[in-house]
Amino acid sequence: MTLSLAQSFGWNLARTMMSCIVIFKTGDQKFGVAEAREYDGDPAQIVREYDPFAR
């Protein structure tokens, strides 16, 4: 998925689930979205983290 789609999906998912969500790079211009506690990949691949409780 594209970065803009991943960001939109990640923010919406974080606010809906009230859970921390990460956007991570999966390949050349490809990104994925997962719940932060479920992500077990390389921390260097994380592009953005959405925390619905942060101000």
mmCIF file of the N, C-alpha and C atoms, coordinates in Angstrom:
data_MODEL
# 
_entry.id   MODEL 
# 
loop_
_atom_site.group_PDB 
_atom_site.id 
_atom_site.type_symbol 
_atom_site.label_atom_id 
_atom_site.label_alt_id 
_atom_site.label_comp_id 
_atom_site.label_asym_id 
_atom_site.label_entity_id 
_atom_site.label_seq_id 
_atom_site.pdbx_PDB_ins_code 
_atom_site.Cartn_x 
_atom_site.Cartn_y 
_atom_site.Cartn_z 
_atom_site.occupancy 
_atom_site.B_iso_or_equiv 
_atom_site.pdbx_formal_charge 
_atom_site.auth_seq_id 
_atom_site.auth_comp_id 
_atom_site.auth_asym_id 
_atom_site.auth_atom_id 
_atom_site.pdbx_PDB_model_num 
ATOM 1   N N  . MET A 1 1  ? 0.846   -1.162 0.000  1.00 0.00 ? 1  MET A N  1 
ATOM 2   C CA . MET A 1 1  ? 0.000   0.000  0.000  1.00 0.00 ? 1  MET A CA 1 
ATOM 3   C C  . MET A 1 1  ? 0.893   1.227  0.000  1.00 0.00 ? 1  MET A C  1 
ATOM 4   N N  . THR A 1 2  ? 0.404   2.297  -0.519 1.00 0.00 ? 2  THR A N  1 
ATOM 5   C CA . THR A 1 2  ? 1.183   3.542  -0.582 1.00 0.00 ? 2  THR A CA 1 
ATOM 6   C C  . THR A 1 2  ? 1.284   4.170  0.807  1.00 0.00 ? 2  THR A C  1 
ATOM 7   N N  . LEU A 1 3  ? 2.242   5.068  0.974  1.00 0.00 ? 3  LEU A N  1 
ATOM 8   C CA . LEU A 1 3  ? 2.438   5.714  2.265  1.00 0.00 ? 3  LEU A CA 1 
ATOM 9   C C  . LEU A 1 3  ? 1.219   6.537  2.668  1.00 0.00 ? 3  LEU A C  1 
ATOM 10  N N  . SER A 1 4  ? 0.649   7.292  1.756  1.00 0.00 ? 4  SER A N  1 
ATOM 11  C CA . SER A 1 4  ? -0.508  8.130  2.104  1.00 0.00 ? 4  SER A CA 1 
ATOM 12  C C  . SER A 1 4  ? -1.699  7.269  2.523  1.00 0.00 ? 4  SER A C  1 
ATOM 13  N N  . LEU A 1 5  ? -1.918  6.155  1.863  1.00 0.00 ? 5  LEU A N  1 
ATOM 14  C CA . LEU A 1 5  ? -3.006  5.250  2.237  1.00 0.00 ? 5  LEU A CA 1 
ATOM 15  C C  . LEU A 1 5  ? -2.721  4.604  3.594  1.00 0.00 ? 5  LEU A C  1 
ATOM 16  N N  . ALA A 1 6  ? -1.469  4.205  3.825  1.00 0.00 ? 6  ALA A N  1 
ATOM 17  C CA . ALA A 1 6  ? -1.092  3.602  5.101  1.00 0.00 ? 6  ALA A CA 1 
ATOM 18  C C  . ALA A 1 6  ? -1.267  4.595  6.248  1.00 0.00 ? 6  ALA A C  1 
ATOM 19  N N  . GLN A 1 7  ? -0.908  5.857  6.027  1.00 0.00 ? 7  GLN A N  1 
ATOM 20  C CA . GLN A 1 7  ? -1.060  6.870  7.068  1.00 0.00 ? 7  GLN A CA 1 
ATOM 21  C C  . GLN A 1 7  ? -2.533  7.101  7.390  1.00 0.00 ? 7  GLN A C  1 
ATOM 22  N N  . SER A 1 8  ? -3.362  7.189  6.387  1.00 0.00 ? 8  SER A N  1 
ATOM 23  C CA . SER A 1 8  ? -4.794  7.386  6.597  1.00 0.00 ? 8  SER A CA 1 
ATOM 24  C C  . SER A 1 8  ? -5.401  6.191  7.332  1.00 0.00 ? 8  SER A C  1 
ATOM 25  N N  . PHE A 1 9  ? -5.065  5.002  6.874  1.00 0.00 ? 9  PHE A N  1 
ATOM 26  C CA . PHE A 1 9  ? -5.576  3.785  7.481  1.00 0.00 ? 9  PHE A CA 1 
ATOM 27  C C  . PHE A 1 9  ? -5.066  3.640  8.921  1.00 0.00 ? 9  PHE A C  1 
ATOM 28  N N  . GLY A 1 10 ? -3.771  3.931  9.132  1.00 0.00 ? 10 GLY A N  1 
ATOM 29  C CA . GLY A 1 10 ? -3.176  3.807  10.466 1.00 0.00 ? 10 GLY A CA 1 
ATOM 30  C C  . GLY A 1 10 ? -3.810  4.743  11.474 1.00 0.00 ? 10 GLY A C  1 
ATOM 31  N N  . TRP A 1 11 ? -4.018  5.996  11.098 1.00 0.00 ? 11 TRP A N  1 
ATOM 32  C CA . TRP A 1 11 ? -4.627  6.969  12.005 1.00 0.00 ? 11 TRP A CA 1 
ATOM 33  C C  . TRP A 1 11 ? -6.068  6.564  12.337 1.00 0.00 ? 11 TRP A C  1 
ATOM 34  N N  . ASN A 1 12 ? -6.808  6.160  11.320 1.00 0.00 ? 12 ASN A N  1 
ATOM 35  C CA . ASN A 1 12 ? -8.188  5.741  11.529 1.00 0.00 ? 12 ASN A CA 1 
ATOM 36  C C  . ASN A 1 12 ? -8.242  4.505  12.432 1.00 0.00 ? 12 ASN A C  1 
ATOM 37  N N  . LEU A 1 13 ? -7.366  3.563  12.206 1.00 0.00 ? 13 LEU A N  1 
ATOM 38  C CA . LEU A 1 13 ? -7.324  2.346  13.012 1.00 0.00 ? 13 LEU A CA 1 
ATOM 39  C C  . LEU A 1 13 ? -6.957  2.655  14.462 1.00 0.00 ? 13 LEU A C  1 
ATOM 40  N N  . ALA A 1 14 ? -5.994  3.546  14.666 1.00 0.00 ? 14 ALA A N  1 
ATOM 41  C CA . ALA A 1 14 ? -5.590  3.921  16.026 1.00 0.00 ? 14 ALA A CA 1 
ATOM 42  C C  . ALA A 1 14 ? -6.747  4.558  16.783 1.00 0.00 ? 14 ALA A C  1 
ATOM 43  N N  . ARG A 1 15 ? -7.470  5.450  16.128 1.00 0.00 ? 15 ARG A N  1 
ATOM 44  C CA . ARG A 1 15 ? -8.592  6.133  16.790 1.00 0.00 ? 15 ARG A CA 1 
ATOM 45  C C  . ARG A 1 15 ? -9.780  5.200  17.012 1.00 0.00 ? 15 ARG A C  1 
ATOM 46  N N  . THR A 1 16 ? -10.000 4.263  16.119 1.00 0.00 ? 16 THR A N  1 
ATOM 47  C CA . THR A 1 16 ? -11.112 3.334  16.258 1.00 0.00 ? 16 THR A CA 1 
ATOM 48  C C  . THR A 1 16 ? -10.835 2.298  17.339 1.00 0.00 ? 16 THR A C  1 
ATOM 49  N N  . MET A 1 17 ? -9.631  1.717  17.310 1.00 0.00 ? 17 MET A N  1 
ATOM 50  C CA . MET A 1 17 ? -9.283  0.663  18.263 1.00 0.00 ? 17 MET A CA 1 
ATOM 51  C C  . MET A 1 17 ? -8.762  1.219  19.580 1.00 0.00 ? 17 MET A C  1 
ATOM 52  N N  . MET A 1 18 ? -8.399  2.513  19.603 1.00 0.00 ? 18 MET A N  1 
ATOM 53  C CA . MET A 1 18 ? -7.749  3.138  20.756 1.00 0.00 ? 18 MET A CA 1 
ATOM 54  C C  . MET A 1 18 ? -6.541  2.304  21.176 1.00 0.00 ? 18 MET A C  1 
ATOM 55  N N  . SER A 1 19 ? -5.671  2.067  20.183 1.00 0.00 ? 19 SER A N  1 
ATOM 56  C CA . SER A 1 19 ? -4.472  1.261  20.360 1.00 0.00 ? 19 SER A CA 1 
ATOM 57  C C  . SER A 1 19 ? -3.342  1.895  19.557 1.00 0.00 ? 19 SER A C  1 
ATOM 58  N N  . CYS A 1 20 ? -2.103  1.689  19.987 1.00 0.00 ? 20 CYS A N  1 
ATOM 59  C CA . CYS A 1 20 ? -0.946  2.207  19.259 1.00 0.00 ? 20 CYS A CA 1 
ATOM 60  C C  . CYS A 1 20 ? -0.772  1.415  17.969 1.00 0.00 ? 20 CYS A C  1 
ATOM 61  N N  . ILE A 1 21 ? -0.588  2.137  16.871 1.00 0.00 ? 21 ILE A N  1 
ATOM 62  C CA . ILE A 1 21 ? -0.451  1.545  15.547 1.00 0.00 ? 21 ILE A CA 1 
ATOM 63  C C  . ILE A 1 21 ? 0.869   2.004  14.934 1.00 0.00 ? 21 ILE A C  1 
ATOM 64  N N  . VAL A 1 22 ? 1.564   1.107  14.245 1.00 0.00 ? 22 VAL A N  1 
ATOM 65  C CA . VAL A 1 22 ? 2.802   1.472  13.562 1.00 0.00 ? 22 VAL A CA 1 
ATOM 66  C C  . VAL A 1 22 ? 2.642   1.295  12.055 1.00 0.00 ? 22 VAL A C  1 
ATOM 67  N N  . ILE A 1 23 ? 3.324   2.161  11.320 1.00 0.00 ? 23 ILE A N  1 
ATOM 68  C CA . ILE A 1 23 ? 3.438   2.027  9.868  1.00 0.00 ? 23 ILE A CA 1 
ATOM 69  C C  . ILE A 1 23 ? 4.871   1.629  9.614  1.00 0.00 ? 23 ILE A C  1 
ATOM 70  N N  . PHE A 1 24 ? 5.061   0.569  8.856  1.00 0.00 ? 24 PHE A N  1 
ATOM 71  C CA . PHE A 1 24 ? 6.396   0.054  8.598  1.00 0.00 ? 24 PHE A CA 1 
ATOM 72  C C  . PHE A 1 24 ? 6.612   -0.158 7.107  1.00 0.00 ? 24 PHE A C  1 
ATOM 73  N N  . LYS A 1 25 ? 7.868   -0.078 6.709  1.00 0.00 ? 25 LYS A N  1 
ATOM 74  C CA . LYS A 1 25 ? 8.232   -0.244 5.303  1.00 0.00 ? 25 LYS A CA 1 
ATOM 75  C C  . LYS A 1 25 ? 8.401   -1.727 5.012  1.00 0.00 ? 25 LYS A C  1 
ATOM 76  N N  . THR A 1 26 ? 7.758   -2.208 3.948  1.00 0.00 ? 26 THR A N  1 
ATOM 77  C CA . THR A 1 26 ? 7.844   -3.623 3.583  1.00 0.00 ? 26 THR A CA 1 
ATOM 78  C C  . THR A 1 26 ? 8.650   -3.839 2.314  1.00 0.00 ? 26 THR A C  1 
ATOM 79  N N  . GLY A 1 27 ? 8.894   -2.802 1.580  1.00 0.00 ? 27 GLY A N  1 
ATOM 80  C CA . GLY A 1 27 ? 9.654   -2.926 0.338  1.00 0.00 ? 27 GLY A CA 1 
ATOM 81  C C  . GLY A 1 27 ? 9.802   -1.571 -0.303 1.00 0.00 ? 27 GLY A C  1 
ATOM 82  N N  . ASP A 1 28 ? 10.158  -1.576 -1.555 1.00 0.00 ? 28 ASP A N  1 
ATOM 83  C CA . ASP A 1 28 ? 10.347  -0.333 -2.296 1.00 0.00 ? 28 ASP A CA 1 
ATOM 84  C C  . ASP A 1 28 ? 9.004   0.371  -2.488 1.00 0.00 ? 28 ASP A C  1 
ATOM 85  N N  . GLN A 1 29 ? 8.803   1.447  -1.749 1.00 0.00 ? 29 GLN A N  1 
ATOM 86  C CA . GLN A 1 29 ? 7.572   2.254  -1.800 1.00 0.00 ? 29 GLN A CA 1 
ATOM 87  C C  . GLN A 1 29 ? 6.323   1.469  -1.370 1.00 0.00 ? 29 GLN A C  1 
ATOM 88  N N  . LYS A 1 30 ? 6.495   0.432  -0.551 1.00 0.00 ? 30 LYS A N  1 
ATOM 89  C CA . LYS A 1 30 ? 5.374   -0.351 -0.021 1.00 0.00 ? 30 LYS A CA 1 
ATOM 90  C C  . LYS A 1 30 ? 5.413   -0.267 1.496  1.00 0.00 ? 30 LYS A C  1 
ATOM 91  N N  . PHE A 1 31 ? 4.231   -0.117 2.099  1.00 0.00 ? 31 PHE A N  1 
ATOM 92  C CA . PHE A 1 31 ? 4.141   0.049  3.537  1.00 0.00 ? 31 PHE A CA 1 
ATOM 93  C C  . PHE A 1 31 ? 3.043   -0.829 4.101  1.00 0.00 ? 31 PHE A C  1 
ATOM 94  N N  . GLY A 1 32 ? 3.175   -1.164 5.377  1.00 0.00 ? 32 GLY A N  1 
ATOM 95  C CA . GLY A 1 32 ? 2.179   -1.959 6.059  1.00 0.00 ? 32 GLY A CA 1 
ATOM 96  C C  . GLY A 1 32 ? 1.759   -1.268 7.340  1.00 0.00 ? 32 GLY A C  1 
ATOM 97  N N  . VAL A 1 33 ? 0.644   -1.718 7.899  1.00 0.00 ? 33 VAL A N  1 
ATOM 98  C CA . VAL A 1 33 ? 0.096   -1.144 9.123  1.00 0.00 ? 33 VAL A CA 1 
ATOM 99  C C  . VAL A 1 33 ? -0.192  -2.290 10.076 1.00 0.00 ? 33 VAL A C  1 
ATOM 100 N N  . ALA A 1 34 ? 0.209   -2.136 11.354 1.00 0.00 ? 34 ALA A N  1 
ATOM 101 C CA . ALA A 1 34 ? -0.044  -3.175 12.343 1.00 0.00 ? 34 ALA A CA 1 
ATOM 102 C C  . ALA A 1 34 ? -0.164  -2.554 13.722 1.00 0.00 ? 34 ALA A C  1 
ATOM 103 N N  . GLU A 1 35 ? -0.811  -3.275 14.606 1.00 0.00 ? 35 GLU A N  1 
ATOM 104 C CA . GLU A 1 35 ? -0.872  -2.863 15.994 1.00 0.00 ? 35 GLU A CA 1 
ATOM 105 C C  . GLU A 1 35 ? 0.549   -2.959 16.560 1.00 0.00 ? 35 GLU A C  1 
ATOM 106 N N  . ALA A 1 36 ? 0.973   -1.962 17.310 1.00 0.00 ? 36 ALA A N  1 
ATOM 107 C CA . ALA A 1 36 ? 2.358   -1.888 17.778 1.00 0.00 ? 36 ALA A CA 1 
ATOM 108 C C  . ALA A 1 36 ? 2.757   -3.121 18.588 1.00 0.00 ? 36 ALA A C  1 
ATOM 109 N N  . ARG A 1 37 ? 1.882   -3.615 19.418 1.00 0.00 ? 37 ARG A N  1 
ATOM 110 C CA . ARG A 1 37 ? 2.240   -4.776 20.246 1.00 0.00 ? 37 ARG A CA 1 
ATOM 111 C C  . ARG A 1 37 ? 2.318   -6.068 19.438 1.00 0.00 ? 37 ARG A C  1 
ATOM 112 N N  . GLU A 1 38 ? 1.759   -6.078 18.240 1.00 0.00 ? 38 GLU A N  1 
ATOM 113 C CA . GLU A 1 38 ? 1.800   -7.257 17.384 1.00 0.00 ? 38 GLU A CA 1 
ATOM 114 C C  . GLU A 1 38 ? 2.960   -7.217 16.388 1.00 0.00 ? 38 GLU A C  1 
ATOM 115 N N  . TYR A 1 39 ? 3.572   -6.059 16.199 1.00 0.00 ? 39 TYR A N  1 
ATOM 116 C CA . TYR A 1 39 ? 4.658   -5.919 15.231 1.00 0.00 ? 39 TYR A CA 1 
ATOM 117 C C  . TYR A 1 39 ? 5.933   -6.521 15.810 1.00 0.00 ? 39 TYR A C  1 
ATOM 118 N N  . ASP A 1 40 ? 6.492   -7.505 15.127 1.00 0.00 ? 40 ASP A N  1 
ATOM 119 C CA . ASP A 1 40 ? 7.719   -8.148 15.600 1.00 0.00 ? 40 ASP A CA 1 
ATOM 120 C C  . ASP A 1 40 ? 8.840   -8.075 14.566 1.00 0.00 ? 40 ASP A C  1 
ATOM 121 N N  . GLY A 1 41 ? 8.746   -7.124 13.661 1.00 0.00 ? 41 GLY A N  1 
ATOM 122 C CA . GLY A 1 41 ? 9.764   -6.939 12.635 1.00 0.00 ? 41 GLY A CA 1 
ATOM 123 C C  . GLY A 1 41 ? 10.907  -6.063 13.121 1.00 0.00 ? 41 GLY A C  1 
ATOM 124 N N  . ASP A 1 42 ? 11.717  -5.632 12.188 1.00 0.00 ? 42 ASP A N  1 
ATOM 125 C CA . ASP A 1 42 ? 12.866  -4.784 12.467 1.00 0.00 ? 42 ASP A CA 1 
ATOM 126 C C  . ASP A 1 42 ? 12.400  -3.389 12.884 1.00 0.00 ? 42 ASP A C  1 
ATOM 127 N N  . PRO A 1 43 ? 12.779  -2.935 14.081 1.00 0.00 ? 43 PRO A N  1 
ATOM 128 C CA . PRO A 1 43 ? 12.374  -1.593 14.526 1.00 0.00 ? 43 PRO A CA 1 
ATOM 129 C C  . PRO A 1 43 ? 12.861  -0.476 13.602 1.00 0.00 ? 43 PRO A C  1 
ATOM 130 N N  . ALA A 1 44 ? 13.924  -0.703 12.853 1.00 0.00 ? 44 ALA A N  1 
ATOM 131 C CA . ALA A 1 44 ? 14.442  0.307  11.926 1.00 0.00 ? 44 ALA A CA 1 
ATOM 132 C C  . ALA A 1 44 ? 13.497  0.517  10.740 1.00 0.00 ? 44 ALA A C  1 
ATOM 133 N N  . GLN A 1 45 ? 12.592  -0.410 10.491 1.00 0.00 ? 45 GLN A N  1 
ATOM 134 C CA . GLN A 1 45 ? 11.659  -0.310 9.375  1.00 0.00 ? 45 GLN A CA 1 
ATOM 135 C C  . GLN A 1 45 ? 10.408  0.497  9.724  1.00 0.00 ? 45 GLN A C  1 
ATOM 136 N N  . ILE A 1 46 ? 10.227  0.835  10.994 1.00 0.00 ? 46 ILE A N  1 
ATOM 137 C CA . ILE A 1 46 ? 9.053   1.612  11.405 1.00 0.00 ? 46 ILE A CA 1 
ATOM 138 C C  . ILE A 1 46 ? 9.197   3.044  10.909 1.00 0.00 ? 46 ILE A C  1 
ATOM 139 N N  . VAL A 1 47 ? 8.173   3.498  10.203 1.00 0.00 ? 47 VAL A N  1 
ATOM 140 C CA . VAL A 1 47 ? 8.159   4.840  9.626  1.00 0.00 ? 47 VAL A CA 1 
ATOM 141 C C  . VAL A 1 47 ? 7.442   5.812  10.552 1.00 0.00 ? 47 VAL A C  1 
ATOM 142 N N  . ARG A 1 48 ? 6.361   5.351  11.167 1.00 0.00 ? 48 ARG A N  1 
ATOM 143 C CA . ARG A 1 48 ? 5.528   6.234  11.987 1.00 0.00 ? 48 ARG A CA 1 
ATOM 144 C C  . ARG A 1 48 ? 4.770   5.411  13.010 1.00 0.00 ? 48 ARG A C  1 
ATOM 145 N N  . GLU A 1 49 ? 4.527   6.003  14.168 1.00 0.00 ? 49 GLU A N  1 
ATOM 146 C CA . GLU A 1 49 ? 3.703   5.360  15.186 1.00 0.00 ? 49 GLU A CA 1 
ATOM 147 C C  . GLU A 1 49 ? 2.587   6.321  15.569 1.00 0.00 ? 49 GLU A C  1 
ATOM 148 N N  . TYR A 1 50 ? 1.367   5.804  15.599 1.00 0.00 ? 50 TYR A N  1 
ATOM 149 C CA . TYR A 1 50 ? 0.217   6.596  16.012 1.00 0.00 ? 50 TYR A CA 1 
ATOM 150 C C  . TYR A 1 50 ? -0.227  6.131  17.388 1.00 0.00 ? 50 TYR A C  1 
ATOM 151 N N  . ASP A 1 51 ? -0.211  7.044  18.339 1.00 0.00 ? 51 ASP A N  1 
ATOM 152 C CA . ASP A 1 51 ? -0.661  6.761  19.700 1.00 0.00 ? 51 ASP A CA 1 
ATOM 153 C C  . ASP A 1 51 ? -1.912  7.612  19.947 1.00 0.00 ? 51 ASP A C  1 
ATOM 154 N N  . PRO A 1 52 ? -3.082  6.997  20.047 1.00 0.00 ? 52 PRO A N  1 
ATOM 155 C CA . PRO A 1 52 ? -4.311  7.784  20.213 1.00 0.00 ? 52 PRO A CA 1 
ATOM 156 C C  . PRO A 1 52 ? -4.403  8.494  21.567 1.00 0.00 ? 52 PRO A C  1 
ATOM 157 N N  . PHE A 1 53 ? -3.533  8.121  22.513 1.00 0.00 ? 53 PHE A N  1 
ATOM 158 C CA . PHE A 1 53 ? -3.579  8.735  23.828 1.00 0.00 ? 53 PHE A CA 1 
ATOM 159 C C  . PHE A 1 53 ? -2.626  9.911  23.965 1.00 0.00 ? 53 PHE A C  1 
ATOM 160 N N  . ALA A 1 54 ? -1.701  10.065 23.007 1.00 0.00 ? 54 ALA A N  1 
ATOM 161 C CA . ALA A 1 54 ? -0.750  11.177 23.042 1.00 0.00 ? 54 ALA A CA 1 
ATOM 162 C C  . ALA A 1 54 ? -1.453  12.473 22.649 1.00 0.00 ? 54 ALA A C  1 
ATOM 163 N N  . ARG A 1 55 ? -1.001  13.546 23.196 1.00 0.00 ? 55 ARG A N  1 
ATOM 164 C CA . ARG A 1 55 ? -1.597  14.851 22.870 1.00 0.00 ? 55 ARG A CA 1 
ATOM 165 C C  . ARG A 1 55 ? -0.672  15.653 22.026 1.00 0.00 ? 55 ARG A C  1 
# 
